[in-house]
Amino acid sequence: MTPFAAGVPKTAAHPNAARLFLNWCLSEEGQIFMIKDLGNVTSLRKAPVYPEGFDPNVVKVWLPDYEQFVKLQKDWIEEWNKTYGYRQ
């Protein structure tokens, strides 16, 4: 798992639009979209759904340290893009 953060910078050109987007991202509807369509794991305390094949009772989440992440990042991104049909 690679953690990330989202927020609204104080210099945002459209802070209200950014807050609306973040509210949607953290809503059940937004989380379901991100889980099903982007393969994310939820930010909510209780997951509305889990990604296909993800069993929270079986899967152990691993967070690499920064050096491990840098070493593995390129291969992970290539696999992710292939899995979800992304092109960069």
PDB file of N, CA, C and O in Angstrom:
ATOM      1  N   MET A   1       0.847  -1.160   0.000  1.00  0.00           N
ATOM      2  CA  MET A   1       0.000   0.000   0.000  1.00  0.00           C
ATOM      3  C   MET A   1       0.896   1.228   0.000  1.00  0.00           C
ATOM      4  O   MET A   1       1.921   1.264   0.681  1.00  0.00           O
ATOM      5  N   THR A   2       0.506   2.210  -0.756  1.00  0.00           N
ATOM      6  CA  THR A   2       1.230   3.479  -0.749  1.00  0.00           C
ATOM      7  C   THR A   2       0.267   4.565  -0.267  1.00  0.00           C
ATOM      8  O   THR A   2      -0.685   4.898  -0.973  1.00  0.00           O
ATOM      9  N   PRO A   3       0.496   5.113   0.905  1.00  0.00           N
ATOM     10  CA  PRO A   3      -0.402   6.127   1.438  1.00  0.00           C
ATOM     11  C   PRO A   3      -0.247   7.458   0.698  1.00  0.00           C
ATOM     12  O   PRO A   3       0.818   7.778   0.171  1.00  0.00           O
ATOM     13  N   PHE A   4      -1.321   8.206   0.674  1.00  0.00           N
ATOM     14  CA  PHE A   4      -1.265   9.552   0.111  1.00  0.00           C
ATOM     15  C   PHE A   4      -2.194  10.440   0.903  1.00  0.00           C
ATOM     16  O   PHE A   4      -3.000   9.959   1.700  1.00  0.00           O
ATOM     17  N   ALA A   5      -2.085  11.710   0.689  1.00  0.00           N
ATOM     18  CA  ALA A   5      -2.927  12.665   1.399  1.00  0.00           C
ATOM     19  C   ALA A   5      -3.559  13.623   0.404  1.00  0.00           C
ATOM     20  O   ALA A   5      -3.053  13.816  -0.701  1.00  0.00           O
ATOM     21  N   ALA A   6      -4.652  14.209   0.805  1.00  0.00           N
ATOM     22  CA  ALA A   6      -5.332  15.197  -0.027  1.00  0.00           C
ATOM     23  C   ALA A   6      -5.771  16.340   0.882  1.00  0.00           C
ATOM     24  O   ALA A   6      -6.023  16.141   2.070  1.00  0.00           O
ATOM     25  N   GLY A   7      -5.857  17.507   0.324  1.00  0.00           N
ATOM     26  CA  GLY A   7      -6.273  18.653   1.106  1.00  0.00           C
ATOM     27  C   GLY A   7      -6.492  19.848   0.206  1.00  0.00           C
ATOM     28  O   GLY A   7      -6.394  19.744  -1.017  1.00  0.00           O
ATOM     29  N   VAL A   8      -6.783  20.956   0.799  1.00  0.00           N
ATOM     30  CA  VAL A   8      -7.014  22.201   0.068  1.00  0.00           C
ATOM     31  C   VAL A   8      -5.945  23.193   0.500  1.00  0.00           C
ATOM     32  O   VAL A   8      -5.946  23.646   1.645  1.00  0.00           O
ATOM     33  N   PRO A   9      -5.025  23.539  -0.414  1.00  0.00           N
ATOM     34  CA  PRO A   9      -3.996  24.511  -0.028  1.00  0.00           C
ATOM     35  C   PRO A   9      -4.615  25.897   0.170  1.00  0.00           C
ATOM     36  O   PRO A   9      -5.628  26.230  -0.446  1.00  0.00           O
ATOM     37  N   LYS A  10      -3.999  26.687   1.025  1.00  0.00           N
ATOM     38  CA  LYS A  10      -4.571  28.013   1.291  1.00  0.00           C
ATOM     39  C   LYS A  10      -4.506  28.922   0.078  1.00  0.00           C
ATOM     40  O   LYS A  10      -5.165  29.961   0.054  1.00  0.00           O
ATOM     41  N   THR A  11      -3.727  28.555  -0.926  1.00  0.00           N
ATOM     42  CA  THR A  11      -3.643  29.353  -2.148  1.00  0.00           C
ATOM     43  C   THR A  11      -4.535  28.820  -3.267  1.00  0.00           C
ATOM     44  O   THR A  11      -4.400  29.245  -4.414  1.00  0.00           O
ATOM     45  N   ALA A  12      -5.443  27.896  -2.953  1.00  0.00           N
ATOM     46  CA  ALA A  12      -6.313  27.301  -3.974  1.00  0.00           C
ATOM     47  C   ALA A  12      -7.122  28.370  -4.687  1.00  0.00           C
ATOM     48  O   ALA A  12      -7.675  29.271  -4.057  1.00  0.00           O
ATOM     49  N   ALA A  13      -7.184  28.259  -6.011  1.00  0.00           N
ATOM     50  CA  ALA A  13      -7.950  29.225  -6.804  1.00  0.00           C
ATOM     51  C   ALA A  13      -9.449  29.093  -6.542  1.00  0.00           C
ATOM     52  O   ALA A  13     -10.180  30.082  -6.582  1.00  0.00           O
ATOM     53  N   HIS A  14      -9.904  27.865  -6.274  1.00  0.00           N
ATOM     54  CA  HIS A  14     -11.330  27.606  -6.053  1.00  0.00           C
ATOM     55  C   HIS A  14     -11.491  26.710  -4.818  1.00  0.00           C
ATOM     56  O   HIS A  14     -11.818  25.530  -4.944  1.00  0.00           O
ATOM     57  N   PRO A  15     -11.261  27.272  -3.625  1.00  0.00           N
ATOM     58  CA  PRO A  15     -11.267  26.445  -2.413  1.00  0.00           C
ATOM     59  C   PRO A  15     -12.606  25.776  -2.120  1.00  0.00           C
ATOM     60  O   PRO A  15     -12.631  24.659  -1.604  1.00  0.00           O
ATOM     61  N   ASN A  16     -13.714  26.434  -2.438  1.00  0.00           N
ATOM     62  CA  ASN A  16     -15.016  25.803  -2.177  1.00  0.00           C
ATOM     63  C   ASN A  16     -15.225  24.593  -3.080  1.00  0.00           C
ATOM     64  O   ASN A  16     -15.761  23.577  -2.639  1.00  0.00           O
ATOM     65  N   ALA A  17     -14.813  24.693  -4.324  1.00  0.00           N
ATOM     66  CA  ALA A  17     -14.909  23.542  -5.233  1.00  0.00           C
ATOM     67  C   ALA A  17     -14.013  22.412  -4.740  1.00  0.00           C
ATOM     68  O   ALA A  17     -14.392  21.242  -4.805  1.00  0.00           O
ATOM     69  N   ALA A  18     -12.841  22.754  -4.255  1.00  0.00           N
ATOM     70  CA  ALA A  18     -11.918  21.736  -3.730  1.00  0.00           C
ATOM     71  C   ALA A  18     -12.517  21.048  -2.506  1.00  0.00           C
ATOM     72  O   ALA A  18     -12.411  19.830  -2.364  1.00  0.00           O
ATOM     73  N   ARG A  19     -13.146  21.821  -1.624  1.00  0.00           N
ATOM     74  CA  ARG A  19     -13.771  21.229  -0.440  1.00  0.00           C
ATOM     75  C   ARG A  19     -14.937  20.320  -0.831  1.00  0.00           C
ATOM     76  O   ARG A  19     -15.120  19.256  -0.240  1.00  0.00           O
ATOM     77  N   LEU A  20     -15.722  20.735  -1.821  1.00  0.00           N
ATOM     78  CA  LEU A  20     -16.817  19.881  -2.295  1.00  0.00           C
ATOM     79  C   LEU A  20     -16.280  18.567  -2.848  1.00  0.00           C
ATOM     80  O   LEU A  20     -16.834  17.500  -2.584  1.00  0.00           O
ATOM     81  N   PHE A  21     -15.194  18.653  -3.618  1.00  0.00           N
ATOM     82  CA  PHE A  21     -14.592  17.442  -4.180  1.00  0.00           C
ATOM     83  C   PHE A  21     -14.080  16.536  -3.067  1.00  0.00           C
ATOM     84  O   PHE A  21     -14.310  15.327  -3.109  1.00  0.00           O
ATOM     85  N   LEU A  22     -13.394  17.088  -2.077  1.00  0.00           N
ATOM     86  CA  LEU A  22     -12.902  16.279  -0.965  1.00  0.00           C
ATOM     87  C   LEU A  22     -14.050  15.668  -0.169  1.00  0.00           C
ATOM     88  O   LEU A  22     -13.961  14.518   0.263  1.00  0.00           O
ATOM     89  N   ASN A  23     -15.124  16.423   0.029  1.00  0.00           N
ATOM     90  CA  ASN A  23     -16.290  15.867   0.719  1.00  0.00           C
ATOM     91  C   ASN A  23     -16.844  14.674  -0.044  1.00  0.00           C
ATOM     92  O   ASN A  23     -17.201  13.663   0.560  1.00  0.00           O
ATOM     93  N   TRP A  24     -16.920  14.783  -1.376  1.00  0.00           N
ATOM     94  CA  TRP A  24     -17.392  13.659  -2.182  1.00  0.00           C
ATOM     95  C   TRP A  24     -16.411  12.488  -2.083  1.00  0.00           C
ATOM     96  O   TRP A  24     -16.830  11.339  -1.937  1.00  0.00           O
ATOM     97  N   CYS A  25     -15.113  12.773  -2.161  1.00  0.00           N
ATOM     98  CA  CYS A  25     -14.100  11.705  -2.083  1.00  0.00           C
ATOM     99  C   CYS A  25     -14.238  10.895  -0.801  1.00  0.00           C
ATOM    100  O   CYS A  25     -14.024   9.683  -0.804  1.00  0.00           O
ATOM    101  N   LEU A  26     -14.591  11.555   0.287  1.00  0.00           N
ATOM    102  CA  LEU A  26     -14.692  10.878   1.573  1.00  0.00           C
ATOM    103  C   LEU A  26     -16.098  10.370   1.872  1.00  0.00           C
ATOM    104  O   LEU A  26     -16.326   9.740   2.905  1.00  0.00           O
ATOM    105  N   SER A  27     -17.043  10.644   0.970  1.00  0.00           N
ATOM    106  CA  SER A  27     -18.401  10.131   1.160  1.00  0.00           C
ATOM    107  C   SER A  27     -18.434   8.646   0.795  1.00  0.00           C
ATOM    108  O   SER A  27     -17.514   8.136   0.156  1.00  0.00           O
ATOM    109  N   GLU A  28     -19.476   7.976   1.195  1.00  0.00           N
ATOM    110  CA  GLU A  28     -19.612   6.556   0.834  1.00  0.00           C
ATOM    111  C   GLU A  28     -19.631   6.389  -0.681  1.00  0.00           C
ATOM    112  O   GLU A  28     -18.994   5.478  -1.211  1.00  0.00           O
ATOM    113  N   GLU A  29     -20.357   7.263  -1.386  1.00  0.00           N
ATOM    114  CA  GLU A  29     -20.417   7.194  -2.848  1.00  0.00           C
ATOM    115  C   GLU A  29     -19.017   7.353  -3.459  1.00  0.00           C
ATOM    116  O   GLU A  29     -18.622   6.576  -4.328  1.00  0.00           O
ATOM    117  N   GLY A  30     -18.289   8.343  -3.006  1.00  0.00           N
ATOM    118  CA  GLY A  30     -16.942   8.572  -3.518  1.00  0.00           C
ATOM    119  C   GLY A  30     -16.006   7.423  -3.211  1.00  0.00           C
ATOM    120  O   GLY A  30     -15.204   7.027  -4.057  1.00  0.00           O
ATOM    121  N   GLN A  31     -16.103   6.881  -1.994  1.00  0.00           N
ATOM    122  CA  GLN A  31     -15.250   5.755  -1.618  1.00  0.00           C
ATOM    123  C   GLN A  31     -15.568   4.521  -2.456  1.00  0.00           C
ATOM    124  O   GLN A  31     -14.656   3.814  -2.884  1.00  0.00           O
ATOM    125  N   ILE A  32     -16.855   4.254  -2.695  1.00  0.00           N
ATOM    126  CA  ILE A  32     -17.224   3.103  -3.536  1.00  0.00           C
ATOM    127  C   ILE A  32     -16.636   3.265  -4.922  1.00  0.00           C
ATOM    128  O   ILE A  32     -16.100   2.306  -5.478  1.00  0.00           O
ATOM    129  N   PHE A  33     -16.725   4.469  -5.499  1.00  0.00           N
ATOM    130  CA  PHE A  33     -16.128   4.705  -6.812  1.00  0.00           C
ATOM    131  C   PHE A  33     -14.632   4.435  -6.790  1.00  0.00           C
ATOM    132  O   PHE A  33     -14.105   3.739  -7.658  1.00  0.00           O
ATOM    133  N   MET A  34     -13.949   4.992  -5.790  1.00  0.00           N
ATOM    134  CA  MET A  34     -12.491   4.845  -5.740  1.00  0.00           C
ATOM    135  C   MET A  34     -12.072   3.398  -5.500  1.00  0.00           C
ATOM    136  O   MET A  34     -11.037   2.961  -6.003  1.00  0.00           O
ATOM    137  N   ILE A  35     -12.860   2.663  -4.747  1.00  0.00           N
ATOM    138  CA  ILE A  35     -12.550   1.258  -4.492  1.00  0.00           C
ATOM    139  C   ILE A  35     -12.793   0.427  -5.749  1.00  0.00           C
ATOM    140  O   ILE A  35     -11.917  -0.326  -6.175  1.00  0.00           O
ATOM    141  N   LYS A  36     -13.976   0.561  -6.342  1.00  0.00           N
ATOM    142  CA  LYS A  36     -14.332  -0.277  -7.492  1.00  0.00           C
ATOM    143  C   LYS A  36     -13.601   0.127  -8.770  1.00  0.00           C
ATOM    144  O   LYS A  36     -13.151  -0.737  -9.522  1.00  0.00           O
ATOM    145  N   ASP A  37     -13.479   1.423  -9.022  1.00  0.00           N
ATOM    146  CA  ASP A  37     -12.927   1.881 -10.294  1.00  0.00           C
ATOM    147  C   ASP A  37     -11.438   2.207 -10.251  1.00  0.00           C
ATOM    148  O   ASP A  37     -10.773   2.173 -11.286  1.00  0.00           O
ATOM    149  N   LEU A  38     -10.908   2.520  -9.079  1.00  0.00           N
ATOM    150  CA  LEU A  38      -9.495   2.881  -8.994  1.00  0.00           C
ATOM    151  C   LEU A  38      -8.665   1.867  -8.208  1.00  0.00           C
ATOM    152  O   LEU A  38      -7.436   1.940  -8.209  1.00  0.00           O
ATOM    153  N   GLY A  39      -9.330   0.921  -7.536  1.00  0.00           N
ATOM    154  CA  GLY A  39      -8.606  -0.093  -6.787  1.00  0.00           C
ATOM    155  C   GLY A  39      -8.070   0.372  -5.450  1.00  0.00           C
ATOM    156  O   GLY A  39      -7.204  -0.280  -4.867  1.00  0.00           O
ATOM    157  N   ASN A  40      -8.574   1.494  -4.956  1.00  0.00           N
ATOM    158  CA  ASN A  40      -8.127   1.998  -3.658  1.00  0.00           C
ATOM    159  C   ASN A  40      -8.703   1.168  -2.523  1.00  0.00           C
ATOM    160  O   ASN A  40      -9.651   0.407  -2.716  1.00  0.00           O
ATOM    161  N   VAL A  41      -8.133   1.319  -1.357  1.00  0.00           N
ATOM    162  CA  VAL A  41      -8.698   0.796  -0.128  1.00  0.00           C
ATOM    163  C   VAL A  41      -9.317   1.995   0.581  1.00  0.00           C
ATOM    164  O   VAL A  41      -8.787   3.103   0.492  1.00  0.00           O
ATOM    165  N   THR A  42     -10.409   1.796   1.272  1.00  0.00           N
ATOM    166  CA  THR A  42     -11.180   2.909   1.836  1.00  0.00           C
ATOM    167  C   THR A  42     -10.440   3.715   2.896  1.00  0.00           C
ATOM    168  O   THR A  42      -9.518   3.231   3.552  1.00  0.00           O
ATOM    169  N   SER A  43     -10.876   4.956   3.037  1.00  0.00           N
ATOM    170  CA  SER A  43     -10.414   5.833   4.115  1.00  0.00           C
ATOM    171  C   SER A  43     -11.421   5.845   5.253  1.00  0.00           C
ATOM    172  O   SER A  43     -11.161   6.414   6.313  1.00  0.00           O
ATOM    173  N   LEU A  44     -12.555   5.227   5.038  1.00  0.00           N
ATOM    174  CA  LEU A  44     -13.610   5.221   6.044  1.00  0.00           C
ATOM    175  C   LEU A  44     -13.343   4.151   7.102  1.00  0.00           C
ATOM    176  O   LEU A  44     -12.664   3.160   6.835  1.00  0.00           O
ATOM    177  N   ARG A  45     -13.881   4.360   8.304  1.00  0.00           N
ATOM    178  CA  ARG A  45     -13.703   3.362   9.375  1.00  0.00           C
ATOM    179  C   ARG A  45     -14.334   2.029   9.002  1.00  0.00           C
ATOM    180  O   ARG A  45     -13.774   0.972   9.293  1.00  0.00           O
ATOM    181  N   LYS A  46     -15.491   2.075   8.362  1.00  0.00           N
ATOM    182  CA  LYS A  46     -16.174   0.855   7.920  1.00  0.00           C
ATOM    183  C   LYS A  46     -16.263   0.905   6.400  1.00  0.00           C
ATOM    184  O   LYS A  46     -16.890   1.805   5.841  1.00  0.00           O
ATOM    185  N   ALA A  47     -15.650  -0.040   5.745  1.00  0.00           N
ATOM    186  CA  ALA A  47     -15.626  -0.052   4.286  1.00  0.00           C
ATOM    187  C   ALA A  47     -17.015  -0.336   3.716  1.00  0.00           C
ATOM    188  O   ALA A  47     -17.671  -1.287   4.140  1.00  0.00           O
ATOM    189  N   PRO A  48     -17.475   0.487   2.750  1.00  0.00           N
ATOM    190  CA  PRO A  48     -18.761   0.198   2.114  1.00  0.00           C
ATOM    191  C   PRO A  48     -18.647  -1.037   1.205  1.00  0.00           C
ATOM    192  O   PRO A  48     -19.615  -1.782   1.051  1.00  0.00           O
ATOM    193  N   VAL A  49     -17.489  -1.249   0.616  1.00  0.00           N
ATOM    194  CA  VAL A  49     -17.165  -2.425  -0.205  1.00  0.00           C
ATOM    195  C   VAL A  49     -15.660  -2.625  -0.103  1.00  0.00           C
ATOM    196  O   VAL A  49     -14.944  -1.765   0.410  1.00  0.00           O
ATOM    197  N   TYR A  50     -15.191  -3.754  -0.587  1.00  0.00           N
ATOM    198  CA  TYR A  50     -13.749  -4.008  -0.652  1.00  0.00           C
ATOM    199  C   TYR A  50     -13.375  -4.242  -2.101  1.00  0.00           C
ATOM    200  O   TYR A  50     -14.211  -4.688  -2.886  1.00  0.00           O
ATOM    201  N   PRO A  51     -12.119  -3.949  -2.480  1.00  0.00           N
ATOM    202  CA  PRO A  51     -11.686  -4.251  -3.841  1.00  0.00           C
ATOM    203  C   PRO A  51     -11.826  -5.748  -4.106  1.00  0.00           C
ATOM    204  O   PRO A  51     -11.721  -6.562  -3.189  1.00  0.00           O
ATOM    205  N   GLU A  52     -12.060  -6.094  -5.346  1.00  0.00           N
ATOM    206  CA  GLU A  52     -12.203  -7.500  -5.726  1.00  0.00           C
ATOM    207  C   GLU A  52     -10.987  -8.290  -5.252  1.00  0.00           C
ATOM    208  O   GLU A  52      -9.847  -7.901  -5.507  1.00  0.00           O
ATOM    209  N   GLY A  53     -11.234  -9.390  -4.570  1.00  0.00           N
ATOM    210  CA  GLY A  53     -10.159 -10.236  -4.092  1.00  0.00           C
ATOM    211  C   GLY A  53      -9.550  -9.815  -2.770  1.00  0.00           C
ATOM    212  O   GLY A  53      -8.664 -10.497  -2.254  1.00  0.00           O
ATOM    213  N   PHE A  54     -10.007  -8.705  -2.214  1.00  0.00           N
ATOM    214  CA  PHE A  54      -9.454  -8.212  -0.952  1.00  0.00           C
ATOM    215  C   PHE A  54     -10.299  -8.727   0.198  1.00  0.00           C
ATOM    216  O   PHE A  54     -11.490  -8.427   0.282  1.00  0.00           O
ATOM    217  N   ASP A  55      -9.694  -9.492   1.073  1.00  0.00           N
ATOM    218  CA  ASP A  55     -10.375  -9.984   2.269  1.00  0.00           C
ATOM    219  C   ASP A  55      -9.647  -9.396   3.470  1.00  0.00           C
ATOM    220  O   ASP A  55      -8.512  -9.783   3.746  1.00  0.00           O
ATOM    221  N   PRO A  56     -10.277  -8.465   4.191  1.00  0.00           N
ATOM    222  CA  PRO A  56      -9.591  -7.805   5.307  1.00  0.00           C
ATOM    223  C   PRO A  56      -9.199  -8.769   6.425  1.00  0.00           C
ATOM    224  O   PRO A  56      -8.362  -8.437   7.264  1.00  0.00           O
ATOM    225  N   ASN A  57      -9.796  -9.952   6.440  1.00  0.00           N
ATOM    226  CA  ASN A  57      -9.449 -10.946   7.453  1.00  0.00           C
ATOM    227  C   ASN A  57      -8.224 -11.763   7.061  1.00  0.00           C
ATOM    228  O   ASN A  57      -7.658 -12.478   7.889  1.00  0.00           O
ATOM    229  N   VAL A  58      -7.819 -11.658   5.807  1.00  0.00           N
ATOM    230  CA  VAL A  58      -6.704 -12.454   5.303  1.00  0.00           C
ATOM    231  C   VAL A  58      -5.531 -11.573   4.876  1.00  0.00           C
ATOM    232  O   VAL A  58      -4.375 -11.878   5.170  1.00  0.00           O
ATOM    233  N   VAL A  59      -5.838 -10.487   4.184  1.00  0.00           N
ATOM    234  CA  VAL A  59      -4.805  -9.628   3.615  1.00  0.00           C
ATOM    235  C   VAL A  59      -4.128  -8.807   4.701  1.00  0.00           C
ATOM    236  O   VAL A  59      -4.793  -8.161   5.510  1.00  0.00           O
ATOM    237  N   LYS A  60      -2.806  -8.839   4.711  1.00  0.00           N
ATOM    238  CA  LYS A  60      -2.036  -7.976   5.608  1.00  0.00           C
ATOM    239  C   LYS A  60      -1.528  -6.800   4.785  1.00  0.00           C
ATOM    240  O   LYS A  60      -0.911  -6.988   3.737  1.00  0.00           O
ATOM    241  N   VAL A  61      -1.782  -5.613   5.253  1.00  0.00           N
ATOM    242  CA  VAL A  61      -1.330  -4.415   4.548  1.00  0.00           C
ATOM    243  C   VAL A  61       0.114  -4.145   4.942  1.00  0.00           C
ATOM    244  O   VAL A  61       0.467  -4.167   6.121  1.00  0.00           O
ATOM    245  N   TRP A  62       0.940  -3.891   3.935  1.00  0.00           N
ATOM    246  CA  TRP A  62       2.359  -3.612   4.157  1.00  0.00           C
ATOM    247  C   TRP A  62       2.665  -2.213   3.666  1.00  0.00           C
ATOM    248  O   TRP A  62       2.386  -1.880   2.515  1.00  0.00           O
ATOM    249  N   LEU A  63       3.230  -1.405   4.520  1.00  0.00           N
ATOM    250  CA  LEU A  63       3.673  -0.062   4.149  1.00  0.00           C
ATOM    251  C   LEU A  63       5.201  -0.067   4.114  1.00  0.00           C
ATOM    252  O   LEU A  63       5.842  -0.189   5.157  1.00  0.00           O
ATOM    253  N   PRO A  64       5.789   0.063   2.921  1.00  0.00           N
ATOM    254  CA  PRO A  64       7.248   0.044   2.835  1.00  0.00           C
ATOM    255  C   PRO A  64       7.846   1.318   3.417  1.00  0.00           C
ATOM    256  O   PRO A  64       7.193   2.360   3.464  1.00  0.00           O
ATOM    257  N   ASP A  65       9.102   1.220   3.862  1.00  0.00           N
ATOM    258  CA  ASP A  65       9.776   2.449   4.246  1.00  0.00           C
ATOM    259  C   ASP A  65      10.161   3.189   2.957  1.00  0.00           C
ATOM    260  O   ASP A  65      10.047   2.625   1.869  1.00  0.00           O
ATOM    261  N   TYR A  66      10.605   4.414   3.067  1.00  0.00           N
ATOM    262  CA  TYR A  66      10.823   5.252   1.895  1.00  0.00           C
ATOM    263  C   TYR A  66      11.813   4.643   0.899  1.00  0.00           C
ATOM    264  O   TYR A  66      11.563   4.677  -0.305  1.00  0.00           O
ATOM    265  N   GLU A  67      12.918   4.093   1.373  1.00  0.00           N
ATOM    266  CA  GLU A  67      13.909   3.503   0.467  1.00  0.00           C
ATOM    267  C   GLU A  67      13.323   2.321  -0.291  1.00  0.00           C
ATOM    268  O   GLU A  67      13.570   2.169  -1.487  1.00  0.00           O
ATOM    269  N   GLN A  68      12.552   1.485   0.389  1.00  0.00           N
ATOM    270  CA  GLN A  68      11.901   0.363  -0.283  1.00  0.00           C
ATOM    271  C   GLN A  68      10.916   0.876  -1.324  1.00  0.00           C
ATOM    272  O   GLN A  68      10.850   0.358  -2.439  1.00  0.00           O
ATOM    273  N   PHE A  69      10.150   1.899  -0.952  1.00  0.00           N
ATOM    274  CA  PHE A  69       9.162   2.461  -1.871  1.00  0.00           C
ATOM    275  C   PHE A  69       9.822   2.961  -3.149  1.00  0.00           C
ATOM    276  O   PHE A  69       9.357   2.651  -4.247  1.00  0.00           O
ATOM    277  N   VAL A  70      10.898   3.729  -3.020  1.00  0.00           N
ATOM    278  CA  VAL A  70      11.592   4.272  -4.192  1.00  0.00           C
ATOM    279  C   VAL A  70      12.091   3.134  -5.082  1.00  0.00           C
ATOM    280  O   VAL A  70      11.988   3.208  -6.306  1.00  0.00           O
ATOM    281  N   LYS A  71      12.625   2.096  -4.471  1.00  0.00           N
ATOM    282  CA  LYS A  71      13.156   0.959  -5.219  1.00  0.00           C
ATOM    283  C   LYS A  71      12.053   0.206  -5.976  1.00  0.00           C
ATOM    284  O   LYS A  71      12.279  -0.274  -7.087  1.00  0.00           O
ATOM    285  N   LEU A  72      10.874   0.105  -5.383  1.00  0.00           N
ATOM    286  CA  LEU A  72       9.785  -0.687  -5.955  1.00  0.00           C
ATOM    287  C   LEU A  72       8.802   0.122  -6.798  1.00  0.00           C
ATOM    288  O   LEU A  72       8.013  -0.457  -7.545  1.00  0.00           O
ATOM    289  N   GLN A  73       8.836   1.441  -6.690  1.00  0.00           N
ATOM    290  CA  GLN A  73       7.803   2.299  -7.271  1.00  0.00           C
ATOM    291  C   GLN A  73       7.595   2.086  -8.769  1.00  0.00           C
ATOM    292  O   GLN A  73       6.453   1.937  -9.204  1.00  0.00           O
ATOM    293  N   LYS A  74       8.650   2.067  -9.563  1.00  0.00           N
ATOM    294  CA  LYS A  74       8.511   1.963 -11.018  1.00  0.00           C
ATOM    295  C   LYS A  74       7.763   0.692 -11.412  1.00  0.00           C
ATOM    296  O   LYS A  74       6.836   0.745 -12.221  1.00  0.00           O
ATOM    297  N   ASP A  75       8.159  -0.447 -10.849  1.00  0.00           N
ATOM    298  CA  ASP A  75       7.492  -1.713 -11.177  1.00  0.00           C
ATOM    299  C   ASP A  75       6.038  -1.718 -10.701  1.00  0.00           C
ATOM    300  O   ASP A  75       5.155  -2.233 -11.387  1.00  0.00           O
ATOM    301  N   TRP A  76       5.798  -1.137  -9.518  1.00  0.00           N
ATOM    302  CA  TRP A  76       4.425  -1.073  -9.019  1.00  0.00           C
ATOM    303  C   TRP A  76       3.543  -0.247  -9.947  1.00  0.00           C
ATOM    304  O   TRP A  76       2.420  -0.645 -10.259  1.00  0.00           O
ATOM    305  N   ILE A  77       4.046   0.894 -10.383  1.00  0.00           N
ATOM    306  CA  ILE A  77       3.256   1.764 -11.258  1.00  0.00           C
ATOM    307  C   ILE A  77       2.975   1.067 -12.581  1.00  0.00           C
ATOM    308  O   ILE A  77       1.860   1.153 -13.096  1.00  0.00           O
ATOM    309  N   GLU A  78       3.956   0.385 -13.134  1.00  0.00           N
ATOM    310  CA  GLU A  78       3.736  -0.348 -14.389  1.00  0.00           C
ATOM    311  C   GLU A  78       2.665  -1.423 -14.216  1.00  0.00           C
ATOM    312  O   GLU A  78       1.799  -1.581 -15.077  1.00  0.00           O
ATOM    313  N   GLU A  79       2.721  -2.157 -13.114  1.00  0.00           N
ATOM    314  CA  GLU A  79       1.718  -3.203 -12.860  1.00  0.00           C
ATOM    315  C   GLU A  79       0.332  -2.591 -12.660  1.00  0.00           C
ATOM    316  O   GLU A  79      -0.658  -3.093 -13.192  1.00  0.00           O
ATOM    317  N   TRP A  80       0.270  -1.502 -11.887  1.00  0.00           N
ATOM    318  CA  TRP A  80      -0.999  -0.812 -11.643  1.00  0.00           C
ATOM    319  C   TRP A  80      -1.604  -0.328 -12.968  1.00  0.00           C
ATOM    320  O   TRP A  80      -2.785  -0.550 -13.233  1.00  0.00           O
ATOM    321  N   ASN A  81      -0.793   0.329 -13.790  1.00  0.00           N
ATOM    322  CA  ASN A  81      -1.283   0.848 -15.066  1.00  0.00           C
ATOM    323  C   ASN A  81      -1.790  -0.272 -15.964  1.00  0.00           C
ATOM    324  O   ASN A  81      -2.808  -0.115 -16.638  1.00  0.00           O
ATOM    325  N   LYS A  82      -1.092  -1.392 -15.977  1.00  0.00           N
ATOM    326  CA  LYS A  82      -1.520  -2.539 -16.783  1.00  0.00           C
ATOM    327  C   LYS A  82      -2.837  -3.105 -16.247  1.00  0.00           C
ATOM    328  O   LYS A  82      -3.751  -3.402 -17.017  1.00  0.00           O
ATOM    329  N   THR A  83      -2.924  -3.252 -14.925  1.00  0.00           N
ATOM    330  CA  THR A  83      -4.122  -3.816 -14.304  1.00  0.00           C
ATOM    331  C   THR A  83      -5.349  -2.956 -14.585  1.00  0.00           C
ATOM    332  O   THR A  83      -6.418  -3.485 -14.891  1.00  0.00           O
ATOM    333  N   TYR A  84      -5.207  -1.634 -14.484  1.00  0.00           N
ATOM    334  CA  TYR A  84      -6.353  -0.736 -14.628  1.00  0.00           C
ATOM    335  C   TYR A  84      -6.434  -0.040 -15.986  1.00  0.00           C
ATOM    336  O   TYR A  84      -7.256   0.856 -16.180  1.00  0.00           O
ATOM    337  N   GLY A  85      -5.585  -0.453 -16.920  1.00  0.00           N
ATOM    338  CA  GLY A  85      -5.645   0.092 -18.279  1.00  0.00           C
ATOM    339  C   GLY A  85      -5.255   1.551 -18.389  1.00  0.00           C
ATOM    340  O   GLY A  85      -5.729   2.257 -19.279  1.00  0.00           O
ATOM    341  N   TYR A  86      -4.388   2.013 -17.486  1.00  0.00           N
ATOM    342  CA  TYR A  86      -3.938   3.407 -17.543  1.00  0.00           C
ATOM    343  C   TYR A  86      -2.821   3.545 -18.550  1.00  0.00           C
ATOM    344  O   TYR A  86      -2.031   2.622 -18.752  1.00  0.00           O
ATOM    345  N   ARG A  87      -2.759   4.694 -19.175  1.00  0.00           N
ATOM    346  CA  ARG A  87      -1.627   5.023 -20.052  1.00  0.00           C
ATOM    347  C   ARG A  87      -1.069   6.345 -19.596  1.00  0.00           C
ATOM    348  O   ARG A  87      -1.814   7.281 -19.307  1.00  0.00           O
ATOM    349  N   GLN A  88       0.241   6.418 -19.533  1.00  0.00           N
ATOM    350  CA  GLN A  88       0.880   7.676 -19.137  1.00  0.00           C
ATOM    351  C   GLN A  88       1.810   8.138 -20.212  1.00  0.00           C
ATOM    352  O   GLN A  88       2.447   9.182 -20.071  1.00  0.00           O
TER     353      GLN A  88
END
